[in-house]
Amino acid sequence: MRIIAGSHKSRKIDFPKNKLTRPMTDRSKETLFNILGSLVPGKHVLDLYAGSGSLGLEALSRGAFDAVFVDRADWASKVIKRNLAALELAARAQVIESDVLKAIERFEKKGDRFSLIFVDPPFDQGLVEKTLIKLDQSDIVAPFAQVVVGHSAREIIPGQFETLDLTRSKKLGQAYLSFLFRVESKHGETKSYLSGQF
C-alpha cells in the first residue's frame, strides 16, 4: 500500500495484516481522489473507521490542512501513529481510539467541524446507515463539506437526509464509493479541530 500523489507520492504505508481490516486498494483510492480533485487542499479531514489511516494520509499528502483519525481498535491506532511518524505528518494529525458514534458525539460537544469526511467501515454490519444518519444530524459536518462512503453493494445509502445530498455513487468491483454533500447547516461558521480555524 502506498501514497498515490502529492508531497508524499509513492511512499509506502503500513497496514494491519489481519482479517479484521479491509484496506482500500490503491486503484480504488486513486479513483476516489480523482473524483474529489481540487476539493482536498486546505480541508479539515475526519477519517472514520480509519484502519491503517490510508485515506486521511492520502488527503494530507494532497494538501489537506489537518486530519483526525478515529478507530476503536488499538492495533489500528498503533499502525496509524507509525505511519504518521514515518511520513513526518504527526504534527498535522490526531489519532483517537474510540467507537465512531461516540467520537462524533464528543466532537459535537466541543464544537469541532470537518470539511472532508471519510466513512469506510467494515462491510455489511449496518454501520454505514447508522453513521450517515448520525452525521446528517450533526454540526461536525461543515457547510458544503464532502462525505465519502465506502460500502458493499448490499448496503444501500439511505434515500432521505435533512442536510446531506447524495451526488454520486461509483461501482468498484464488489464495492461502491458514494459521495454526499452538506447542503445545509444550522450554525454557519466552521473551525478546525486542531487549530480553531477554518
Secondary structure, 3 states (H helix, E strand, C coil): CECCCCCCCCCECCCCCCCCCCCCCHHHHHHHHHHHHHHCCCCEEEEECCCCCHHHHHHHHCCCCEEEEEECCHHHHHHHHHHHHHCCCHHHEEEEECCHHHHHHHHHHHCCCEEEEEECCCCCCCHHHHHHHHHHCCCCEEEEEEEEEEEECCCCCCCCCCCEEEEEEEEECCEEEEEEEECCCCCCCCCCCCCCCC
